[in-house]
Amino acid sequence: MSLPISQFEKQLLQSINQNQVTIVTAETGSGKSTQLPQLLLKYKYTEDLKIIITQPRRISCVQLAQRVQYELQQVPLLQSSVGYKVRFESTVTEKTKVHFLTDGMLLQEAQNGFVQFMNTVNYLIIDEAHEHSVNTDLILGLFKENITQIKTKIIITSASIQTNFFTQFFGQGHVISVPGKLYNIETVFSKKTNNFDERIQNGLCIIRDFLLMKAQKASPFNPKYDGNILFFLPGVEEINQCIEEVTLLVEQLNLQIQLLPLHSRISLQQQNMVFGNEQKIVFATNIAETSVTLPNCTCVIDSGLVKLLQYIPLQHCDVLKTQNIDRSSFIQRKGRCGRVRDGIYYFCGSQEDYSEFLDQNLPEIARIQPDNVILQLIKVRGPSTVGDIQNFQLPYRIPPSYINNGLKRLQRLYLIKQETDLLCLTKLGKQTQSFQVDIQMGLCLNRAQKYGQLAQMSKAAALISSGFQLFLREETSDFITAIKTVDDVLDKKSPYNHQQSQYIKLSYEQLSKEHHDSEIDNFIIQKCLAVGFQDNIAEFSDSDRCYYRIDTLKHEQVQIKRKTTQFQFKTQNTDDQLYIHPGSELFKQTPKPRYVLFGSLLETKKKYMMYCAEVQIEVVKQAIREFQVEQKQTFDKR
């Protein structure tokens, strides 16, 4: 079947030859993600040819690489020319010409010199640029900053790209628009909803009606229901709840239909199950929004919801919040059906709900905590002035106040230092970055290495970063629970399936760096966590039956307010009430621990603390002071 993009081969090659920046706007179903790399491979083939295609998600990397490789099977010279590289998995060899990489993997490859690395690449294709992932925007910013020193041709593609936006950003660029190839898609709106939960229930009602008619062997109320169904949900918790509810009905009706999750927290092998031939209902996050083609998908049910991180400056942390998707995502999700036949798209809200959608939600890089971005930028760019960081041009600018706060925090944590006018990574900053985790967990791992507990802390980091379910064990720390769970994985007593267990094992081996496994030292683990998560300590207020964040080093200066006969401690920055998440070991603990350290925050109707541990405030203070004294001595020796 000829795809629309094949009609534009001549224009594409001419544009790429004549311009360093080419922008391809290609509608859903055009073939841009699979055909453009093949076009360059066939017409630009040389022994040293290197084409890199970045994707924001690993499932897209793997699926697209496998598809392109399959399509090239009939060309002997090109059979082994395609490979992919994602975390813990690579099929790249010396013969590989076409490299599918996650955008994060490209930055990892270029960490020792962006210009030097890019000049080994002939063509760089940035796919799904409209998503504006942090890593994609960093790559675009670095490319623009060094464009006069780079010979690489860059092709920016997306199904819903803002062409003027990117031509203005680069100050150049030729635009080619390619139409899509979709069958007719019927759009059905629901009634006005009062809250997000109602939208999810509307979606479940549609699935129930379909299953009941399937059980009665009646003609489906819409012929487009004969294929597979894709249900977009905001997060993993909602996916698990919906699958659990629908499973009961499927069993009651004795139906043969697969119910499959699709999100970033499951293994690649599990993700690939959705591409099988059996009839299925797939419950997915926005991971299925782009570059993933679900076979024979004739119906999309869309809650119109997504979970996004939002930086709260006063709290110095990111909060995961459920919110509406934007109109760009609406188009992308709708385009998941209608690929091979007519389809139907159910939006679980009303047209009035849709009218409240923004054209585009704030990009990730402009709404998350800037610390990790700044650290990564200094690592890839090398020594930089404060002005270099503040004025670094990104497709979307980070608010200056965020950058200034981030620089202060990184210096307070001794992760960066200023030599003359240049900011550079400290030894601690380099070590923390080497773990390839976020700053907080990186600091925990660094301290654990110092105290001989790296192997144990690596277990906690491996499980928590995987996002897999935590199986409770009546501990006083979710981190200790994670450590003991990974012990079971290593002892082949895993509560997870084979693919999940393998992912955890590989992550652990990468983080532990072959350090000898020692016995768990709860006291040392608490000290390590205290340094990494020193801004994430909360104290219980019995009068409110909730927690408030505190300043661990200036506890005596924290504002104290009397409420009934109890004292509650609040920082002077925020009065937000925090609650222990039901999935934590500490949720059912009675009485509640006075002090809790937490790994992250999740906001639904309340703000929940995720990955909690009971801590003693004096141990926390001691650990932080020891860390500060040690790092200050290191600085003073310079």
VENRABEL-V682303 format. One record per residue. N is the residue number from 1. RES is the residue in one small letter. PHI is phi in whole degrees, -180 to 180 (none if undefined). Layout:
N&RES&PHI + N&RES&PHI
This chain:
1&m&none + 2&s&-77 + 3&l&-95 + 4&p&-53 + 5&i&-66 + 6&s&-65 + 7&q&-77 + 8&f&-114 + 9&e&-57 + 10&k&-62 + 11&q&-64 + 12&l&-64 + 13&l&-64 + 14&q&-64 + 15&s&-65 + 16&i&-67 + 17&n&-65 + 18&q&-94 + 19&n&-131 + 20&q&-77 + 21&v&-120 + 22&t&-121 + 23&i&-114 + 24&v&-110 + 25&t&-95 + 26&a&-131 + 27&e&-70 + 28&t&-56 + 29&g&89 + 30&s&-80 + 31&g&92 + 32&k&-59 + 33&s&-72 + 34&t&-99 + 35&q&-88 + 36&l&-62 + 37&p&-61 + 38&q&-67 + 39&l&-60 + 40&l&-67 + 41&l&-64 + 42&k&-74 + 43&y&-97 + 44&k&-122 + 45&y&-65 + 46&t&-143 + 47&e&-63 + 48&d&-104 + 49&l&-65 + 50&k&-140 + 51&i&-116 + 52&i&-116 + 53&i&-118 + 54&t&-98 + 55&q&-131 + 56&p&-75 + 57&r&-134 + 58&r&-69 + 59&i&-62 + 60&s&-66 + 61&c&-56 + 62&v&-68 + 63&q&-63 + 64&l&-67 + 65&a&-62 + 66&q&-66 + 67&r&-68 + 68&v&-64 + 69&q&-62 + 70&y&-62 + 71&e&-70 + 72&l&-97 + 73&q&-61 + 74&q&-84 + 75&v&-113 + 76&p&-51 + 77&l&-65 + 78&l&-109 + 79&q&-57 + 80&s&-107 + 81&s&-91 + 82&v&-117 + 83&g&-151 + 84&y&-131 + 85&k&-142 + 86&v&-129 + 87&r&-60 + 88&f&73 + 89&e&-149 + 90&s&-150 + 91&t&-115 + 92&v&-75 + 93&t&-129 + 94&e&-65 + 95&k&-86 + 96&t&-68 + 97&k&-108 + 98&v&-109 + 99&h&-110 + 100&f&-93 + 101&l&-128 + 102&t&-69 + 103&d&-63 + 104&g&-67 + 105&m&-67 + 106&l&-62 + 107&l&-63 + 108&q&-65 + 109&e&-66 + 110&a&-97 + 111&q&-67 + 112&n&-93 + 113&g&152 + 114&f&-65 + 115&v&-63 + 116&q&-59 + 117&f&-68 + 118&m&-63 + 119&n&-76 + 120&t&-95 + 121&v&-112 + 122&n&-82 + 123&y&-136 + 124&l&-117 + 125&i&-105 + 126&i&-97 + 127&d&-92 + 128&e&55 + 129&a&-65 + 130&h&-65 + 131&e&-72 + 132&h&50 + 133&s&-64 + 134&v&-56 + 135&n&-67 + 136&t&-63 + 137&d&-66 + 138&l&-64 + 139&i&-61 + 140&l&-63 + 141&g&-65 + 142&l&-67 + 143&f&-65 + 144&k&-63 + 145&e&-62 + 146&n&-114 + 147&i&-60 + 148&t&-75 + 149&q&-101 + 150&i&-110 + 151&k&-91 + 152&t&-60 + 153&k&-89 + 154&i&-113 + 155&i&-121 + 156&i&-105 + 157&t&-129 + 158&s&-173 + 159&a&-84 + 160&s&-143 + 161&i&-89 + 162&q&-96 + 163&t&-61 + 164&n&-62 + 165&f&-59 + 166&f&-80 + 167&t&-67 + 168&q&-69 + 169&f&-64 + 170&f&-86 + 171&g&73 + 172&q&-167 + 173&g&126 + 174&h&-102 + 175&v&-107 + 176&i&-126 + 177&s&-107 + 178&v&-118 + 179&p&-73 + 180&g&-93 + 181&k&-133 + 182&l&-122 + 183&y&-79 + 184&n&-66 + 185&i&-120 + 186&e&-83 + 187&t&-106 + 188&v&-122 + 189&f&-98 + 190&s&-101 + 191&k&-83 + 192&k&-61 + 193&t&-108 + 194&n&-94 + 195&n&-156 + 196&f&-67 + 197&d&-60 + 198&e&-63 + 199&r&-64 + 200&i&-64 + 201&q&-65 + 202&n&-60 + 203&g&-65 + 204&l&-64 + 205&c&-62 + 206&i&-63 + 207&i&-66 + 208&r&-60 + 209&d&-60 + 210&f&-63 + 211&l&-67 + 212&l&-64 + 213&m&-70 + 214&k&-65 + 215&a&-68 + 216&q&-82 + 217&k&55 + 218&a&-87 + 219&s&-63 + 220&p&-55 + 221&f&-66 + 222&n&-147 + 223&p&-60 + 224&k&-71 + 225&y&-83 + 226&d&-68 + 227&g&-93 + 228&n&-89 + 229&i&-114 + 230&l&-118 + 231&f&-112 + 232&f&-85 + 233&l&-128 + 234&p&-74 + 235&g&-160 + 236&v&-64 + 237&e&-59 + 238&e&-67 + 239&i&-62 + 240&n&-62 + 241&q&-65 + 242&c&-68 + 243&i&-62 + 244&e&-61 + 245&e&-69 + 246&v&-71 + 247&t&-58 + 248&l&-59 + 249&l&-69 + 250&v&-61 + 251&e&-68 + 252&q&-63 + 253&l&-88 + 254&n&56 + 255&l&-98 + 256&q&-105 + 257&i&-151 + 258&q&-81 + 259&l&-118 + 260&l&-123 + 261&p&-85 + 262&l&-144 + 263&h&-157 + 264&s&-74 + 265&r&-90 + 266&i&-107 + 267&s&-71 + 268&l&-60 + 269&q&-63 + 270&q&-68 + 271&q&-60 + 272&n&-70 + 273&m&-62 + 274&v&-70 + 275&f&-95 + 276&g&-73 + 277&n&-90 + 278&e&-68 + 279&q&-67 + 280&k&-152 + 281&i&-117 + 282&v&-105 + 283&f&-104 + 284&a&-131 + 285&t&-87 + 286&n&-70 + 287&i&-61 + 288&a&-94 + 289&e&-76 + 290&t&-138 + 291&s&61 + 292&v&-118 + 293&t&-108 + 294&l&-77 + 295&p&-57 + 296&n&52 + 297&c&-82 + 298&t&-111 + 299&c&-141 + 300&v&-116 + 301&i&-112 + 302&d&-124 + 303&s&-71 + 304&g&70 + 305&l&-123 + 306&v&-151 + 307&k&-103 + 308&l&-129 + 309&l&-77 + 310&q&-133 + 311&y&-76 + 312&i&-110 + 313&p&-54 + 314&l&-66 + 315&q&-100 + 316&h&55 + 317&c&-157 + 318&d&-93 + 319&v&-118 + 320&l&-84 + 321&k&-125 + 322&t&-86 + 323&q&-151 + 324&n&-67 + 325&i&-71 + 326&d&-99 + 327&r&-69 + 328&s&-63 + 329&s&-68 + 330&f&-56 + 331&i&-65 + 332&q&-63 + 333&r&-66 + 334&k&-59 + 335&g&-75 + 336&r&-75 + 337&c&-107 + 338&g&77 + 339&r&-83 + 340&v&-118 + 341&r&-165 + 342&d&-59 + 343&g&-136 + 344&i&-135 + 345&y&-119 + 346&y&-101 + 347&f&-95 + 348&c&-77 + 349&g&-120 + 350&s&-98 + 351&q&-63 + 352&e&-66 + 353&d&-61 + 354&y&-63 + 355&s&-63 + 356&e&-85 + 357&f&-69 + 358&l&-80 + 359&d&-61 + 360&q&-152 + 361&n&-68 + 362&l&-58 + 363&p&-59 + 364&e&-55 + 365&i&-68 + 366&a&-97 + 367&r&-130 + 368&i&-108 + 369&q&-57 + 370&p&-81 + 371&d&-55 + 372&n&-65 + 373&v&-64 + 374&i&-63 + 375&l&-62 + 376&q&-66 + 377&l&-65 + 378&i&-66 + 379&k&-64 + 380&v&-79 + 381&r&-75 + 382&g&91 + 383&p&-49 + 384&s&-139 + 385&t&-79 + 386&v&-58 + 387&g&-63 + 388&d&-58 + 389&i&-72 + 390&q&-64 + 391&n&-102 + 392&f&-59 + 393&q&-87 + 394&l&-116 + 395&p&-54 + 396&y&-127 + 397&r&-78 + 398&i&-76 + 399&p&-53 + 400&p&-53 + 401&s&-64 + 402&y&-64 + 403&i&-64 + 404&n&-62 + 405&n&-64 + 406&g&-64 + 407&l&-62 + 408&k&-63 + 409&r&-66 + 410&l&-63 + 411&q&-72 + 412&r&-64 + 413&l&-89 + 414&y&62 + 415&l&-93 + 416&i&-130 + 417&k&-138 + 418&q&-114 + 419&e&-113 + 420&t&53 + 421&d&-104 + 422&l&-106 + 423&l&-92 + 424&c&-146 + 425&l&-72 + 426&t&-79 + 427&k&-59 + 428&l&-63 + 429&g&-62 + 430&k&-66 + 431&q&-64 + 432&t&-62 + 433&q&-66 + 434&s&-64 + 435&f&-77 + 436&q&59 + 437&v&-127 + 438&d&-72 + 439&i&-58 + 440&q&-60 + 441&m&-71 + 442&g&-62 + 443&l&-65 + 444&c&-59 + 445&l&-65 + 446&n&-62 + 447&r&-68 + 448&a&-64 + 449&q&-62 + 450&k&-63 + 451&y&-95 + 452&g&77 + 453&q&-120 + 454&l&-62 + 455&a&-60 + 456&q&-70 + 457&m&-66 + 458&s&-64 + 459&k&-65 + 460&a&-62 + 461&a&-64 + 462&a&-63 + 463&l&-73 + 464&i&-66 + 465&s&-69 + 466&s&-71 + 467&g&79 + 468&f&-70 + 469&q&-59 + 470&l&-94 + 471&f&-92 + 472&l&-74 + 473&r&-137 + 474&e&63 + 475&e&-96 + 476&t&-103 + 477&s&-151 + 478&d&-65 + 479&f&-70 + 480&i&-66 + 481&t&-58 + 482&a&-62 + 483&i&-60 + 484&k&-69 + 485&t&-67 + 486&v&-68 + 487&d&-57 + 488&d&-64 + 489&v&-61 + 490&l&-68 + 491&d&-89 + 492&k&61 + 493&k&-116 + 494&s&-68 + 495&p&-80 + 496&y&-103 + 497&n&-74 + 498&h&-61 + 499&q&-66 + 500&q&-64 + 501&s&-62 + 502&q&-65 + 503&y&-63 + 504&i&-63 + 505&k&-63 + 506&l&-64 + 507&s&-63 + 508&y&-62 + 509&e&-64 + 510&q&-67 + 511&l&-76 + 512&s&-74 + 513&k&54 + 514&e&62 + 515&h&-73 + 516&h&-64 + 517&d&-76 + 518&s&-114 + 519&e&-68 + 520&i&-67 + 521&d&-112 + 522&n&-58 + 523&f&-65 + 524&i&-67 + 525&i&-59 + 526&q&-63 + 527&k&-66 + 528&c&-65 + 529&l&-64 + 530&a&-61 + 531&v&-72 + 532&g&-68 + 533&f&-113 + 534&q&-64 + 535&d&-90 + 536&n&-115 + 537&i&-115 + 538&a&-128 + 539&e&-115 + 540&f&-76 + 541&s&-112 + 542&d&-63 + 543&s&-68 + 544&d&-99 + 545&r&56 + 546&c&-152 + 547&y&-115 + 548&y&-130 + 549&r&-65 + 550&i&-129 + 551&d&-92 + 552&t&-67 + 553&l&-94 + 554&k&-125 + 555&h&-58 + 556&e&-70 + 557&q&-98 + 558&v&-68 + 559&q&-64 + 560&i&-112 + 561&k&-119 + 562&r&-86 + 563&k&-139 + 564&t&51 + 565&t&-106 + 566&q&-111 + 567&f&-100 + 568&q&-125 + 569&f&-104 + 570&k&-135 + 571&t&-68 + 572&q&-75 + 573&n&-87 + 574&t&-151 + 575&d&-111 + 576&d&-60 + 577&q&-90 + 578&l&-119 + 579&y&-132 + 580&i&-74 + 581&h&-68 + 582&p&-58 + 583&g&-84 + 584&s&-95 + 585&e&-57 + 586&l&-85 + 587&f&-61 + 588&k&-95 + 589&q&-67 + 590&t&-134 + 591&p&-72 + 592&k&-68 + 593&p&-63 + 594&r&-70 + 595&y&-120 + 596&v&-130 + 597&l&-100 + 598&f&-133 + 599&g&-86 + 600&s&-161 + 601&l&-120 + 602&l&-126 + 603&e&-111 + 604&t&-119 + 605&k&-82 + 606&k&-130 + 607&k&-98 + 608&y&-105 + 609&m&-88 + 610&m&-105 + 611&y&53 + 612&c&-103 + 613&a&-146 + 614&e&-73 + 615&v&-133 + 616&q&-99 + 617&i&-62 + 618&e&-69 + 619&v&-66 + 620&v&-60 + 621&k&-61 + 622&q&-62 + 623&a&-62 + 624&i&-69 + 625&r&-65 + 626&e&-59 + 627&f&-61 + 628&q&-66 + 629&v&-63 + 630&e&-62 + 631&q&-70 + 632&k&-65 + 633&q&-64 + 634&t&-62 + 635&f&-66 + 636&d&-66 + 637&k&-78 + 638&r&-67
